[in-house]
Amino acid sequence: MKNLMTALFLVFAPMFAFSQTKDVVDIAIGSPDHTTLVAAVKAADLVGTLKGAGPFTVFAPTNAAFAKLPEGTVATLLKPENKAQLAKILTYHVVSGNLDANAVIAAIKAGNGTANVTTVSGGKLSVKLSGGKVVITDENGGMATVVAADLKGTNGVVHVIDSVVLPK
């Protein structure tokens, strides 16, 4: 029995340790729905920053969210000469702090139905509940819905959103 327990520990311990060491970037890298986001983070040279201590709250648009942008937008943003603009857009999806779903909902309630958060880029996002879902409104009136919440990493949390939010 002791040998069986030791064998099970040796098999499962590495998986448990790995799951406990994923940061917000690794979470995105591990998702087939976030390949565009990962490519953008690499092109904007933000991997090192987002692998930092944090904590970060990342509102992560899916590939389908990026596909909603006008044709050619993503390809244009990925060009080296647009690195600063891409970085501004991506950091507009990041908030300092560890805002899990409970913290977001508490902030919405405390704000009488709306919470305003400042992004790492310095922009503002408005967050509210609509139909039982968290909806984010950007500075231009664009909206995104959180479709998966609380993907917890070692340096923060990732919430998956269905649209790209854009700063002014």
GUNU-480039 format. One record per atom (N, C-alpha, C): residue number from 1; atom name; y, z, x. Coordinates in nm, 2 decimals, padded with zeros to 4 digits, always signed. Layout:
! GUNU-480039
  nr atom     c2     c3     c1
 NUM   CA      Y      Z      X
...
***
This chain:
! GUNU-480039
  nr atom     c2     c3     c1
   1    N -00.12 +00.00 +00.08
   1   CA +00.00 +00.00 +00.00
   1    C +00.13 +00.00 +00.09
   2    N +00.12 +00.08 +00.19
   2   CA +00.24 +00.09 +00.28
   2    C +00.26 -00.05 +00.35
   3    N +00.15 -00.12 +00.39
   3   CA +00.17 -00.25 +00.45
   3    C +00.22 -00.35 +00.35
   4    N +00.18 -00.34 +00.22
   4   CA +00.24 -00.43 +00.12
   4    C +00.39 -00.40 +00.10
   5    N +00.43 -00.28 +00.10
   5   CA +00.57 -00.25 +00.08
   5    C +00.65 -00.30 +00.20
   6    N +00.60 -00.28 +00.32
   6   CA +00.66 -00.33 +00.44
   6    C +00.68 -00.48 +00.43
   7    N +00.57 -00.55 +00.39
   7   CA +00.57 -00.70 +00.39
   7    C +00.68 -00.74 +00.28
   8    N +00.68 -00.68 +00.17
   8   CA +00.78 -00.71 +00.06
   8    C +00.92 -00.69 +00.11
   9    N +00.94 -00.58 +00.18
   9   CA +01.07 -00.55 +00.24
   9    C +01.11 -00.66 +00.34
  10    N +01.02 -00.70 +00.42
  10   CA +01.05 -00.81 +00.52
  10    C +01.08 -00.94 +00.46
  11    N +01.02 -00.97 +00.34
  11   CA +01.04 -01.09 +00.27
  11    C +01.18 -01.09 +00.20
  12    N +01.20 -00.98 +00.13
  12   CA +01.32 -00.98 +00.04
  12    C +01.45 -00.92 +00.10
  13    N +01.44 -00.85 +00.21
  13   CA +01.56 -00.79 +00.27
  13    C +01.65 -00.90 +00.32
  14    N +01.61 -01.00 +00.39
  14   CA +01.71 -01.10 +00.43
  14    C +01.78 -01.17 +00.31
  15    N +01.71 -01.19 +00.20
  15   CA +01.78 -01.25 +00.09
  15    C +01.89 -01.15 +00.03
  16    N +01.85 -01.03 +00.02
  16   CA +01.95 -00.93 -00.03
  16    C +02.06 -00.92 +00.07
  17    N +02.04 -00.91 +00.19
  17   CA +02.15 -00.90 +00.29
  17    C +02.24 -01.03 +00.28
  18    N +02.18 -01.15 +00.27
  18   CA +02.26 -01.27 +00.26
  18    C +02.35 -01.27 +00.14
  19    N +02.29 -01.22 +00.02
  19   CA +02.37 -01.22 -00.10
  19    C +02.48 -01.12 -00.09
  20    N +02.47 -01.02 -00.01
  20   CA +02.58 -00.93 +00.01
  20    C +02.68 -00.97 +00.11
  21    N +02.66 -01.08 +00.18
  21   CA +02.75 -01.12 +00.28
  21    C +02.83 -01.25 +00.25
  22    N +02.82 -01.30 +00.13
  22   CA +02.89 -01.42 +00.09
  22    C +03.03 -01.39 +00.06
  23    N +03.13 -01.46 +00.12
  23   CA +03.27 -01.44 +00.09
  23    C +03.30 -01.55 -00.02
  24    N +03.43 -01.55 -00.05
  24   CA +03.47 -01.64 -00.16
  24    C +03.45 -01.79 -00.12
  25    N +03.46 -01.82 +00.01
  25   CA +03.44 -01.96 +00.05
  25    C +03.29 -01.99 +00.04
  26    N +03.21 -01.90 +00.08
  26   CA +03.06 -01.92 +00.08
  26    C +03.01 -01.94 -00.07
  27    N +03.08 -01.87 -00.16
  27   CA +03.04 -01.88 -00.30
  27    C +03.07 -02.03 -00.35
  28    N +03.18 -02.08 -00.31
  28   CA +03.22 -02.22 -00.35
  28    C +03.13 -02.32 -00.28
  29    N +03.10 -02.30 -00.15
  29   CA +03.01 -02.39 -00.07
  29    C +02.87 -02.39 -00.14
  30    N +02.83 -02.28 -00.19
  30   CA +02.70 -02.27 -00.25
  30    C +02.69 -02.33 -00.39
  31    N +02.80 -02.38 -00.44
  31   CA +02.80 -02.43 -00.58
  31    C +02.81 -02.58 -00.58
  32    N +02.71 -02.65 -00.64
  32   CA +02.72 -02.80 -00.65
  32    C +02.84 -02.85 -00.74
  33    N +02.90 -02.76 -00.82
  33   CA +03.01 -02.79 -00.91
  33    C +03.15 -02.78 -00.84
  34    N +03.14 -02.74 -00.71
  34   CA +03.27 -02.71 -00.64
  34    C +03.28 -02.79 -00.51
  35    N +03.21 -02.91 -00.50
  35   CA +03.22 -02.99 -00.37
  35    C +03.36 -03.04 -00.35
  36    N +03.43 -03.08 -00.45
  36   CA +03.57 -03.13 -00.43
  36    C +03.66 -03.01 -00.38
  37    N +03.65 -02.90 -00.44
  37   CA +03.72 -02.78 -00.40
  37    C +03.70 -02.75 -00.25
  38    N +03.57 -02.75 -00.21
  38   CA +03.53 -02.72 -00.08
  38    C +03.59 -02.82 +00.02
  39    N +03.59 -02.95 -00.02
  39   CA +03.65 -03.06 +00.06
  39    C +03.80 -03.04 +00.08
  40    N +03.86 -03.00 -00.03
  40   CA +04.00 -02.97 -00.03
  40    C +04.04 -02.85 +00.06
  41    N +03.96 -02.75 +00.05
  41   CA +03.99 -02.63 +00.13
  41    C +03.98 -02.66 +00.28
  42    N +03.88 -02.74 +00.31
  42   CA +03.86 -02.79 +00.45
  42    C +03.97 -02.88 +00.49
  43    N +04.01 -02.97 +00.41
  43   CA +04.12 -03.06 +00.44
  43    C +04.26 -02.99 +00.46
  44    N +04.28 -02.88 +00.39
  44   CA +04.40 -02.81 +00.39
  44    C +04.39 -02.70 +00.50
  45    N +04.28 -02.69 +00.57
  45   CA +04.26 -02.60 +00.68
  45    C +04.28 -02.45 +00.63
  46    N +04.22 -02.42 +00.52
  46   CA +04.23 -02.29 +00.46
  46    C +04.10 -02.21 +00.47
  47    N +03.99 -02.27 +00.53
  47   CA +03.86 -02.20 +00.53
  47    C +03.88 -02.07 +00.60
  48    N +03.94 -02.06 +00.72
  48   CA +03.96 -01.94 +00.80
  48    C +04.04 -01.84 +00.72
  49    N +04.14 -01.88 +00.65
  49   CA +04.22 -01.78 +00.58
  49    C +04.14 -01.72 +00.46
  50    N +04.07 -01.81 +00.39
  50   CA +03.99 -01.76 +00.27
  50    C +03.87 -01.68 +00.31
  51    N +03.83 -01.69 +00.44
  51   CA +03.72 -01.61 +00.49
  51    C +03.77 -01.48 +00.55
  52    N +03.90 -01.46 +00.54
  52   CA +03.96 -01.34 +00.59
  52    C +03.93 -01.22 +00.51
  53    N +03.99 -01.11 +00.55
  53   CA +03.95 -00.98 +00.48
  53    C +03.99 -00.97 +00.33
  54    N +04.09 -01.04 +00.29
  54   CA +04.13 -01.03 +00.15
  54    C +04.18 -00.90 +00.11
  55    N +04.15 -00.85 -00.01
  55   CA +04.07 -00.92 -00.11
  55    C +04.15 -01.04 -00.17
  56    N +04.08 -01.14 -00.22
  56   CA +04.13 -01.25 -00.29
  56    C +04.07 -01.26 -00.43
  57    N +04.15 -01.31 -00.52
  57   CA +04.10 -01.35 -00.65
  57    C +04.12 -01.50 -00.65
  58    N +04.01 -01.58 -00.66
  58   CA +04.02 -01.73 -00.66
  58    C +03.99 -01.78 -00.80
  59    N +04.08 -01.86 -00.85
  59   CA +04.05 -01.94 -00.97
  59    C +04.01 -02.08 -00.92
  60    N +03.88 -02.10 -00.93
  60   CA +03.81 -02.22 -00.86
  60    C +03.79 -02.33 -00.96
  61    N +03.87 -02.44 -00.95
  61   CA +03.84 -02.55 -01.04
  61    C +03.71 -02.63 -01.00
  62    N +03.64 -02.67 -01.10
  62   CA +03.52 -02.74 -01.08
  62    C +03.55 -02.89 -01.04
  63    N +03.44 -02.96 -01.00
  63   CA +03.46 -03.11 -00.98
  63    C +03.51 -03.18 -01.10
  64    N +03.47 -03.14 -01.22
  64   CA +03.51 -03.20 -01.34
  64    C +03.66 -03.17 -01.37
  65    N +03.71 -03.05 -01.32
  65   CA +03.85 -03.02 -01.34
  65    C +03.93 -03.11 -01.25
  66    N +03.89 -03.13 -01.13
  66   CA +03.96 -03.23 -01.04
  66    C +03.96 -03.37 -01.09
  67    N +03.85 -03.41 -01.16
  67   CA +03.84 -03.54 -01.22
  67    C +03.94 -03.56 -01.33
  68    N +03.99 -03.46 -01.39
  68   CA +04.09 -03.47 -01.50
  68    C +04.23 -03.52 -01.44
  69    N +04.25 -03.50 -01.31
  69   CA +04.38 -03.54 -01.25
  69    C +04.39 -03.69 -01.26
  70    N +04.51 -03.74 -01.25
  70   CA +04.53 -03.89 -01.25
  70    C +04.45 -03.95 -01.14
  71    N +04.39 -04.07 -01.17
  71   CA +04.31 -04.14 -01.07
  71    C +04.38 -04.15 -00.94
  72    N +04.31 -04.12 -00.83
  72   CA +04.37 -04.14 -00.70
  72    C +04.44 -04.01 -00.64
  73    N +04.46 -03.91 -00.73
  73   CA +04.53 -03.79 -00.69
  73    C +04.46 -03.71 -00.58
  74    N +04.33 -03.69 -00.61
  74   CA +04.25 -03.61 -00.51
  74    C +04.25 -03.69 -00.38
  75    N +04.22 -03.82 -00.38
  75   CA +04.21 -03.89 -00.25
  75    C +04.34 -03.89 -00.18
  76    N +04.45 -03.90 -00.25
  76   CA +04.58 -03.89 -00.19
  76    C +04.61 -03.75 -00.12
  77    N +04.57 -03.65 -00.20
  77   CA +04.59 -03.51 -00.15
  77    C +04.51 -03.48 -00.03
  78    N +04.39 -03.54 -00.02
  78   CA +04.30 -03.51 +00.10
  78    C +04.35 -03.58 +00.23
  79    N +04.45 -03.67 +00.22
  79   CA +04.50 -03.73 +00.34
  79    C +04.57 -03.63 +00.43
  80    N +04.55 -03.65 +00.56
  80   CA +04.61 -03.55 +00.65
  80    C +04.77 -03.53 +00.64
  81    N +04.83 -03.64 +00.60
  81   CA +04.98 -03.63 +00.58
  81    C +05.02 -03.55 +00.46
  82    N +04.93 -03.52 +00.37
  82   CA +04.95 -03.44 +00.25
  82    C +04.90 -03.30 +00.26
  83    N +04.86 -03.25 +00.38
  83   CA +04.80 -03.12 +00.40
  83    C +04.89 -03.01 +00.34
  84    N +05.02 -03.01 +00.37
  84   CA +05.10 -02.90 +00.32
  84    C +05.11 -02.90 +00.17
  85    N +05.11 -03.01 +00.10
  85   CA +05.11 -03.02 -00.05
  85    C +04.98 -02.97 -00.10
  86    N +04.87 -03.01 -00.04
  86   CA +04.74 -02.97 -00.08
  86    C +04.72 -02.82 -00.06
  87    N +04.77 -02.76 +00.05
  87   CA +04.76 -02.62 +00.07
  87    C +04.84 -02.54 -00.03
  88    N +04.95 -02.59 -00.07
  88   CA +05.04 -02.52 -00.17
  88    C +04.96 -02.52 -00.31
  89    N +04.90 -02.63 -00.34
  89   CA +04.82 -02.64 -00.47
  89    C +04.70 -02.54 -00.46
  90    N +04.63 -02.54 -00.35
  90   CA +04.51 -02.46 -00.34
  90    C +04.55 -02.31 -00.34
  91    N +04.65 -02.27 -00.27
  91   CA +04.69 -02.13 -00.26
  91    C +04.76 -02.09 -00.40
  92    N +04.79 -02.18 -00.48
  92   CA +04.84 -02.15 -00.62
  92    C +04.72 -02.11 -00.70
  93    N +04.60 -02.13 -00.66
  93   CA +04.48 -02.09 -00.73
  93    C +04.43 -01.95 -00.68
  94    N +04.50 -01.89 -00.59
  94   CA +04.46 -01.77 -00.52
  94    C +04.56 -01.66 -00.55
  95    N +04.51 -01.54 -00.59
  95   CA +04.60 -01.42 -00.61
  95    C +04.55 -01.31 -00.51
  96    N +04.64 -01.24 -00.45
  96   CA +04.60 -01.13 -00.36
  96    C +04.55 -01.02 -00.45
  97    N +04.44 -00.96 -00.40
  97   CA +04.38 -00.85 -00.48
  97    C +04.25 -00.89 -00.54
  98    N +04.18 -00.79 -00.58
  98   CA +04.04 -00.81 -00.64
  98    C +04.05 -00.79 -00.79
  99    N +04.09 -00.90 -00.86
  99   CA +04.11 -00.90 -01.01
  99    C +03.98 -00.95 -01.08
 100    N +03.89 -00.85 -01.10
 100   CA +03.77 -00.89 -01.17
 100    C +03.81 -00.91 -01.32
 101    N +03.71 -00.95 -01.40
 101   CA +03.74 -00.98 -01.54
 101    C +03.80 -00.85 -01.61
 102    N +03.74 -00.73 -01.58
 102   CA +03.79 -00.61 -01.65
 102    C +03.94 -00.59 -01.61
 103    N +03.98 -00.61 -01.48
 103   CA +04.11 -00.59 -01.44
 103    C +04.21 -00.69 -01.51
 104    N +04.16 -00.82 -01.52
 104   CA +04.24 -00.92 -01.58
 104    C +04.27 -00.89 -01.73
 105    N +04.16 -00.85 -01.80
 105   CA +04.17 -00.81 -01.94
 105    C +04.26 -00.69 -01.96
 106    N +04.25 -00.59 -01.87
 106   CA +04.33 -00.47 -01.88
 106    C +04.48 -00.51 -01.86
 107    N +04.51 -00.60 -01.76
 107   CA +04.64 -00.64 -01.74
 107    C +04.70 -00.72 -01.86
 108    N +04.62 -00.80 -01.93
 108   CA +04.66 -00.87 -02.05
 108    C +04.70 -00.77 -02.16
 109    N +04.61 -00.67 -02.18
 109   CA +04.64 -00.57 -02.28
 109    C +04.76 -00.49 -02.24
 110    N +04.78 -00.45 -02.12
 110   CA +04.90 -00.38 -02.08
 110    C +05.02 -00.46 -02.09
 111    N +05.01 -00.59 -02.09
 111   CA +05.13 -00.68 -02.10
 111    C +05.15 -00.73 -02.24
 112    N +05.08 -00.66 -02.34
 112   CA +05.09 -00.69 -02.48
 112    C +05.05 -00.84 -02.51
 113    N +04.94 -00.88 -02.44
 113   CA +04.88 -01.01 -02.47
 113    C +04.90 -01.11 -02.36
 114    N +04.98 -01.08 -02.26
 114   CA +05.00 -01.17 -02.15
 114    C +05.02 -01.10 -02.02
 115    N +04.95 -01.15 -01.92
 115   CA +04.97 -01.09 -01.78
 115    C +05.03 -01.20 -01.70
 116    N +05.12 -01.17 -01.61
 116   CA +05.18 -01.26 -01.52
 116    C +05.14 -01.22 -01.38
 117    N +05.08 -01.32 -01.30
 117   CA +05.04 -01.29 -01.17
 117    C +05.11 -01.38 -01.07
 118    N +05.14 -01.33 -00.95
 118   CA +05.20 -01.41 -00.85
 118    C +05.09 -01.46 -00.76
 119    N +05.09 -01.59 -00.73
 119   CA +04.98 -01.65 -00.64
 119    C +05.02 -01.63 -00.50
 120    N +04.93 -01.66 -00.41
 120   CA +04.95 -01.66 -00.27
 120    C +05.06 -01.76 -00.23
 121    N +05.07 -01.87 -00.30
 121   CA +05.17 -01.97 -00.27
 121    C +05.31 -01.92 -00.31
 122    N +05.32 -01.81 -00.39
 122   CA +05.45 -01.76 -00.44
 122    C +05.48 -01.80 -00.58
 123    N +05.39 -01.88 -00.64
 123   CA +05.41 -01.92 -00.78
 123    C +05.36 -01.82 -00.88
 124    N +05.38 -01.85 -01.00
 124   CA +05.34 -01.76 -01.11
 124    C +05.24 -01.83 -01.20
 125    N +05.15 -01.75 -01.24
 125   CA +05.05 -01.79 -01.35
 125    C +05.06 -01.69 -01.46
 126    N +05.05 -01.74 -01.58
 126   CA +05.04 -01.66 -01.70
 126    C +04.90 -01.66 -01.75
 127    N +04.85 -01.54 -01.78
 127   CA +04.71 -01.52 -01.83
 127    C +04.71 -01.45 -01.96
 128    N +04.63 -01.51 -02.05
 128   CA +04.62 -01.45 -02.19
 128    C +04.48 -01.47 -02.24
 129    N +04.44 -01.40 -02.35
 129   CA +04.32 -01.43 -02.42
 129    C +04.34 -01.52 -02.53
 130    N +04.25 -01.62 -02.55
 130   CA +04.26 -01.71 -02.66
 130    C +04.12 -01.74 -02.71
 131    N +04.09 -01.71 -02.83
 131   CA +03.95 -01.73 -02.88
 131    C +03.85 -01.66 -02.80
 132    N +03.88 -01.54 -02.74
 132   CA +03.79 -01.46 -02.67
 132    C +03.77 -01.51 -02.52
 133    N +03.85 -01.61 -02.48
 133   CA +03.84 -01.66 -02.34
 133    C +03.97 -01.64 -02.27
 134    N +03.96 -01.62 -02.14
 134   CA +04.08 -01.61 -02.06
 134    C +04.14 -01.75 -02.03
 135    N +04.27 -01.76 -02.07
 135   CA +04.33 -01.89 -02.05
 135    C +04.45 -01.87 -01.95
 136    N +04.46 -01.96 -01.85
 136   CA +04.56 -01.95 -01.75
 136    C +04.66 -02.06 -01.78
 137    N +04.79 -02.03 -01.78
 137   CA +04.90 -02.13 -01.79
 137    C +04.98 -02.14 -01.66
 138    N +04.99 -02.26 -01.61
 138   CA +05.07 -02.28 -01.49
 138    C +05.22 -02.29 -01.52
 139    N +05.30 -02.31 -01.41
 139   CA +05.44 -02.31 -01.43
 139    C +05.49 -02.44 -01.50
 140    N +05.41 -02.54 -01.52
 140   CA +05.44 -02.66 -01.58
 140    C +05.39 -02.67 -01.73
 141    N +05.32 -02.56 -01.77
 141   CA +05.26 -02.56 -01.90
 141    C +05.12 -02.60 -01.91
 142    N +05.07 -02.64 -01.79
 142   CA +04.93 -02.69 -01.79
 142    C +04.84 -02.57 -01.81
 143    N +04.72 -02.59 -01.87
 143   CA +04.63 -02.48 -01.90
 143    C +04.49 -02.50 -01.85
 144    N +04.43 -02.39 -01.81
 144   CA +04.29 -02.39 -01.77
 144    C +04.22 -02.27 -01.83
 145    N +04.09 -02.29 -01.86
 145   CA +04.01 -02.18 -01.92
 145    C +03.91 -02.13 -01.82
 146    N +03.89 -02.00 -01.81
 146   CA +03.79 -01.94 -01.73
 146    C +03.66 -01.96 -01.79
 147    N +03.57 -02.04 -01.72
 147   CA +03.44 -02.07 -01.78
 147    C +03.32 -01.99 -01.72
 148    N +03.35 -01.92 -01.61
 148   CA +03.26 -01.83 -01.55
 148    C +03.34 -01.73 -01.47
 149    N +03.31 -01.60 -01.49
 149   CA +03.39 -01.49 -01.42
 149    C +03.30 -01.41 -01.33
 150    N +03.38 -01.34 -01.25
 150   CA +03.32 -01.23 -01.16
 150    C +03.21 -01.27 -01.07
 151    N +03.23 -01.39 -01.00
 151   CA +03.14 -01.42 -00.89
 151    C +03.19 -01.34 -00.77
 152    N +03.13 -01.23 -00.75
 152   CA +03.18 -01.14 -00.65
 152    C +03.14 -01.17 -00.51
 153    N +03.23 -01.17 -00.42
 153   CA +03.21 -01.19 -00.28
 153    C +03.25 -01.07 -00.20
 154    N +03.23 -01.07 -00.07
 154   CA +03.26 -00.96 +00.02
 154    C +03.41 -00.94 +00.04
 155    N +03.49 -01.05 +00.01
 155   CA +03.63 -01.04 +00.03
 155    C +03.71 -01.07 -00.10
 156    N +03.64 -01.06 -00.21
 156   CA +03.71 -01.08 -00.34
 156    C +03.62 -01.13 -00.45
 157    N +03.68 -01.20 -00.54
 157   CA +03.61 -01.25 -00.66
 157    C +03.65 -01.39 -00.70
 158    N +03.56 -01.47 -00.75
 158   CA +03.59 -01.60 -00.79
 158    C +03.57 -01.61 -00.94
 159    N +03.66 -01.68 -01.01
 159   CA +03.65 -01.71 -01.15
 159    C +03.66 -01.87 -01.16
 160    N +03.56 -01.93 -01.22
 160   CA +03.55 -02.07 -01.23
 160    C +03.64 -02.12 -01.35
 161    N +03.73 -02.22 -01.32
 161   CA +03.81 -02.27 -01.43
 161    C +03.79 -02.42 -01.45
 162    N +03.83 -02.46 -01.57
 162   CA +03.79 -02.60 -01.61
 162    C +03.90 -02.70 -01.59
 163    N +04.02 -02.66 -01.53
 163   CA +04.13 -02.75 -01.50
 163    C +04.20 -02.71 -01.38
 164    N +04.26 -02.80 -01.31
 164   CA +04.34 -02.76 -01.19
 164    C +04.48 -02.72 -01.25
 165    N +04.53 -02.60 -01.20
 165   CA +04.66 -02.56 -01.23
 165    C +04.76 -02.60 -01.12
 166    N +04.88 -02.64 -01.15
 166   CA +04.97 -02.69 -01.06
 166    C +05.10 -02.62 -01.05
 167    N +05.15 -02.59 -00.93
 167   CA +05.28 -02.53 -00.91
 167    C +05.40 -02.63 -00.94
 168    N +05.52 -02.57 -00.96
 168   CA +05.63 -02.66 -00.98
 168    C +05.67 -02.73 -00.85
***
